[in-house]
């Protein structure tokens, strides 16, 4: 795993070497082991490297022997060994054991269409000097981040927004993205909260030439065709085979590695499969809390003992809110999801011993693991709903502020500016793509396309990379994703059971108790603090003179929300979290030219 950055000038003008270097410097945390840049007339590519594969010879960029093709990547290609054997047979031998050299040789052999052969997580930039063209590619579901900015003169790209900001790009809030953030609790791709900076869409590639940018979709999960006529045993057999091989491939590493282990069905299954393939104990990591309502350490220990792992667990206090500004800084955008903070802490714990971990991310979105799916589809009228009614109902189910609440929250001038913005327009085209699927899978597809790349995959990447830790996600192997969307929804939600078939498949490996334990969210009780210890601080931040002068929100409505939450008239935990994250983001990125985390006094709860 690494960070990539660079530019392509439409006029052919070159950027000063110091400025290109500055893009790499601010991404140091993503790749502290090495840095490399390539420059040509009007073009620059760079890489920050966290050495995981071929520690000695994996320096990037990789350049072809004739100097005409240059490659940098952020990520890992898990099937690189098989591809390297194939390339050698075809007369394109690799001189190193680096997966990035495999990308170079594949491009030399096949051109840009080689990307369909990759099993991995990646953001890739390839400059072909022969055609004076820059290709940029992002992996199928957006495990690896990538952002871009194009003002018509120069095209910038980077693994994090802050590297683009280093180039002096104007900082202004995208008001449409603000509306979407308050709807979804994150900013859905391709927008970012920065005006004119875009979140590179997963499963897409860009072809950049002088004065011309073309965008192509190279993979789309909606192309999966549901199958009905299969026995449960057949589904279970294929599920287990795919996941086992996905885990096996992700064990390829020349650096120490382990796994996050919460004791939930996802992480326990991954660790169980790791133990099958390894000739030494798996190193597993978890954190717990002294408050047993939020503590999962007993389940993690149960899984660790079952698979005889080398388990490292640490109980921590909840007083980690002082990390909130640091998390916002590393994420570049606000997220209402407070579980970024414990994810940072468990990443800190792991990085003391390893450089890479496997995680259970993606299992809930693929196989309907969240309680919100069960609760929504338990409504008796769901099946009786018309197409449009169902779509609106699920959209409302995943919305934070609905349109009426946003009108109360926004200042009148902002309401007028956003009059033509309807966040439903984000999901409507996605629904159209999967109209051939059952309604459970339609809902899951929405979350795969929005929630995963917009929030849930940002979390392990940014919090891990903040401490130079790579996270790998076996459930998001493309074979597993395509398999999951062939599976009918009634095998995911059945008889009030989430992850019905998944749990049935995993139970022989992890045991009945872990397979069917009640799901627990990885979070901290910030909603309680908003009523007590943090009530005044929250008011001081959200109703400060600076916040009011932004002319975004109705002061009286925010005040009412805070008071009603304190008085337990209504639970506004999620809404207050989002507004707090937004204000911290503005303090970090809009109020100051310095690209550093901000310290906010009083956030540490005692």
LINCOR-V679789 format. One record per backbone hydrogen bond with DSSP energy under -1.0 kcal/mol. CO is the residue of the C=O (numbers start at 1). NH is the residue of the N-H. If there is no record, write none. Layout:
BEGIN
co:CO nh:NH
co:CO nh:NH
END
This chain:
BEGIN
co:1 nh:50
co:3 nh:48
co:4 nh:159
co:5 nh:46
co:6 nh:157
co:7 nh:44
co:8 nh:155
co:9 nh:12
co:16 nh:20
co:17 nh:21
co:18 nh:22
co:19 nh:23
co:20 nh:24
co:21 nh:25
co:22 nh:26
co:24 nh:27
co:25 nh:28
co:27 nh:30
co:34 nh:49
co:36 nh:47
co:38 nh:45
co:40 nh:43
co:42 nh:9
co:43 nh:40
co:44 nh:7
co:45 nh:38
co:46 nh:5
co:47 nh:36
co:48 nh:3
co:49 nh:33
co:49 nh:34
co:52 nh:254
co:54 nh:58
co:62 nh:71
co:64 nh:67
co:68 nh:129
co:69 nh:64
co:70 nh:127
co:71 nh:62
co:72 nh:125
co:74 nh:123
co:76 nh:121
co:77 nh:80
co:79 nh:83
co:80 nh:84
co:81 nh:85
co:82 nh:86
co:83 nh:87
co:84 nh:88
co:85 nh:89
co:86 nh:90
co:87 nh:92
co:88 nh:91
co:98 nh:102
co:99 nh:103
co:100 nh:104
co:101 nh:105
co:102 nh:106
co:103 nh:107
co:104 nh:108
co:105 nh:109
co:106 nh:110
co:107 nh:111
co:111 nh:114
co:112 nh:115
co:113 nh:116
co:114 nh:117
co:115 nh:118
co:119 nh:78
co:121 nh:76
co:122 nh:139
co:123 nh:74
co:124 nh:137
co:125 nh:72
co:126 nh:135
co:127 nh:70
co:128 nh:133
co:133 nh:128
co:134 nh:208
co:135 nh:126
co:136 nh:206
co:137 nh:124
co:139 nh:203
co:146 nh:200
co:147 nh:158
co:148 nh:198
co:149 nh:156
co:153 nh:10
co:154 nh:151
co:155 nh:8
co:156 nh:149
co:157 nh:6
co:158 nh:147
co:160 nh:163
co:161 nh:164
co:161 nh:165
co:162 nh:166
co:164 nh:167
co:165 nh:168
co:172 nh:195
co:174 nh:178
co:175 nh:179
co:176 nh:180
co:177 nh:181
co:178 nh:182
co:180 nh:184
co:181 nh:185
co:182 nh:401
co:183 nh:400
co:185 nh:336
co:188 nh:191
co:190 nh:199
co:193 nh:174
co:194 nh:197
co:198 nh:148
co:201 nh:204
co:203 nh:218
co:203 nh:219
co:204 nh:138
co:205 nh:216
co:206 nh:136
co:207 nh:214
co:208 nh:134
co:209 nh:212
co:212 nh:209
co:214 nh:207
co:216 nh:205
co:220 nh:223
co:221 nh:224
co:228 nh:230
co:231 nh:235
co:232 nh:236
co:233 nh:237
co:234 nh:238
co:235 nh:239
co:236 nh:240
co:237 nh:241
co:238 nh:242
co:239 nh:243
co:240 nh:244
co:241 nh:245
co:242 nh:246
co:243 nh:247
co:244 nh:248
co:245 nh:249
co:246 nh:250
co:248 nh:251
co:249 nh:252
co:256 nh:355
co:258 nh:358
co:259 nh:285
co:264 nh:268
co:265 nh:269
co:266 nh:270
co:267 nh:271
co:268 nh:272
co:269 nh:273
co:270 nh:274
co:271 nh:275
co:272 nh:276
co:273 nh:277
co:274 nh:278
co:282 nh:310
co:283 nh:259
co:284 nh:312
co:285 nh:261
co:286 nh:314
co:288 nh:316
co:291 nh:294
co:296 nh:300
co:297 nh:301
co:298 nh:302
co:299 nh:303
co:300 nh:304
co:301 nh:305
co:302 nh:306
co:303 nh:307
co:304 nh:309
co:309 nh:311
co:310 nh:284
co:312 nh:286
co:314 nh:288
co:318 nh:320
co:320 nh:323
co:321 nh:324
co:323 nh:327
co:324 nh:328
co:325 nh:329
co:326 nh:330
co:327 nh:331
co:328 nh:332
co:338 nh:341
co:339 nh:343
co:340 nh:344
co:341 nh:345
co:342 nh:346
co:343 nh:347
co:344 nh:348
co:345 nh:349
co:346 nh:350
co:347 nh:351
co:350 nh:353
co:350 nh:354
co:355 nh:470
co:356 nh:258
co:357 nh:472
co:358 nh:260
co:360 nh:363
co:362 nh:366
co:363 nh:367
co:364 nh:369
co:368 nh:499
co:370 nh:373
co:370 nh:374
co:371 nh:375
co:372 nh:376
co:373 nh:377
co:374 nh:378
co:376 nh:379
co:379 nh:382
co:382 nh:385
co:386 nh:390
co:387 nh:391
co:388 nh:392
co:389 nh:393
co:390 nh:394
co:391 nh:395
co:392 nh:396
co:393 nh:397
co:394 nh:398
co:402 nh:406
co:403 nh:407
co:404 nh:408
co:405 nh:409
co:406 nh:410
co:409 nh:554
co:411 nh:415
co:412 nh:416
co:413 nh:417
co:414 nh:418
co:416 nh:419
co:418 nh:421
co:422 nh:425
co:423 nh:426
co:424 nh:428
co:427 nh:431
co:428 nh:432
co:429 nh:433
co:430 nh:434
co:434 nh:437
co:438 nh:442
co:439 nh:443
co:440 nh:444
co:441 nh:445
co:442 nh:446
co:443 nh:447
co:444 nh:448
co:445 nh:449
co:446 nh:450
co:447 nh:452
co:450 nh:454
co:451 nh:455
co:451 nh:456
co:452 nh:457
co:455 nh:459
co:457 nh:461
co:458 nh:462
co:459 nh:463
co:460 nh:464
co:461 nh:465
co:462 nh:466
co:464 nh:467
co:464 nh:469
co:465 nh:468
co:470 nh:357
co:472 nh:359
co:473 nh:476
co:474 nh:477
co:477 nh:481
co:478 nh:482
co:479 nh:483
co:480 nh:484
co:481 nh:485
co:483 nh:486
co:483 nh:487
co:486 nh:227
co:488 nh:491
co:489 nh:492
co:489 nh:493
co:491 nh:501
co:492 nh:500
co:494 nh:497
co:497 nh:494
co:499 nh:503
co:500 nh:504
co:501 nh:505
co:502 nh:506
co:503 nh:507
co:506 nh:509
co:506 nh:510
co:507 nh:511
co:511 nh:515
co:512 nh:516
co:521 nh:523
co:524 nh:526
co:525 nh:529
co:526 nh:530
co:528 nh:532
co:529 nh:534
co:532 nh:535
co:534 nh:538
co:535 nh:539
co:536 nh:540
co:537 nh:541
co:538 nh:542
co:539 nh:543
co:544 nh:548
co:545 nh:549
co:548 nh:551
co:552 nh:411
co:554 nh:558
co:555 nh:559
co:556 nh:560
co:557 nh:561
co:558 nh:562
co:559 nh:563
co:560 nh:564
co:561 nh:565
co:562 nh:566
co:563 nh:567
co:564 nh:569
co:564 nh:570
co:565 nh:568
co:570 nh:572
co:572 nh:576
co:573 nh:577
co:574 nh:578
co:575 nh:579
co:576 nh:580
co:577 nh:581
co:578 nh:582
co:579 nh:583
co:580 nh:584
co:581 nh:585
co:582 nh:586
co:583 nh:587
co:584 nh:588
co:585 nh:589
co:586 nh:590
co:586 nh:591
co:594 nh:596
co:600 nh:603
END
